[in-house]
Amino acid sequence: MLEIPKVRLHDDPEVEGQMKSRMDELRAQNWELYRRYAIQDAVICAE
Protein backbone atom coordinates (compact mmCIF):
# COMPACT_ATOMS: atom_id res chain seq x y z
CA MET A 1 0.00 0.00 0.00
CA LEU A 2 1.25 3.45 -0.89
CA GLU A 3 1.86 5.94 1.85
CA ILE A 4 1.23 8.95 -0.34
CA PRO A 5 -1.58 11.09 1.09
CA LYS A 6 -4.42 12.16 -1.18
CA VAL A 7 -5.16 15.85 -1.43
CA ARG A 8 -8.53 16.52 0.18
CA LEU A 9 -10.71 18.95 -1.72
CA HIS A 10 -13.19 19.40 1.13
CA ASP A 11 -13.82 18.03 4.62
CA ASP A 12 -17.37 16.98 3.73
CA PRO A 13 -17.26 13.80 1.56
CA GLU A 14 -20.47 14.76 -0.25
CA VAL A 15 -19.10 18.19 -1.19
CA GLU A 16 -15.79 16.62 -2.18
CA GLY A 17 -17.62 14.21 -4.49
CA GLN A 18 -19.45 17.11 -6.12
CA MET A 19 -16.17 18.96 -6.57
CA LYS A 20 -14.57 15.90 -8.19
CA SER A 21 -17.46 15.66 -10.64
CA ARG A 22 -16.89 19.31 -11.65
CA MET A 23 -13.12 19.61 -11.86
CA ASP A 24 -13.54 22.24 -14.58
CA GLU A 25 -15.16 24.55 -12.02
CA LEU A 26 -12.47 23.83 -9.44
CA ARG A 27 -9.81 24.66 -12.02
CA ALA A 28 -11.48 27.97 -12.84
CA GLN A 29 -12.22 28.93 -9.22
CA ASN A 30 -9.22 27.60 -7.29
CA TRP A 31 -6.26 26.94 -9.57
CA GLU A 32 -3.81 26.24 -6.74
CA LEU A 33 -5.99 23.51 -5.14
CA TYR A 34 -6.75 22.01 -8.54
CA ARG A 35 -3.04 21.94 -9.39
CA ARG A 36 -2.04 20.28 -6.09
CA TYR A 37 -4.80 17.69 -6.51
CA ALA A 38 -3.90 16.92 -10.12
CA ILE A 39 -0.17 16.60 -9.46
CA GLN A 40 -0.66 14.37 -6.42
CA ASP A 41 -3.17 12.22 -8.31
CA ALA A 42 -0.64 11.75 -11.13
CA VAL A 43 2.09 10.79 -8.61
CA ILE A 44 -0.21 8.19 -7.03
CA CYS A 45 -1.09 6.77 -10.46
CA ALA A 46 2.59 6.55 -11.40
CA GLU A 47 3.47 4.58 -8.28
BELNORWO-V7139 format. One line per field, one symbol per residue. psi: psi as a letter, one per 30 degrees, with the letter a starting at -180 (. if undefined). A space follows every 50 residues. Layout:
psi->???
//
This chain:
psi->kkhkkkkkflfjeeeeeeeefhfeeeeefieeeeeeeeeeeeeeef.
//
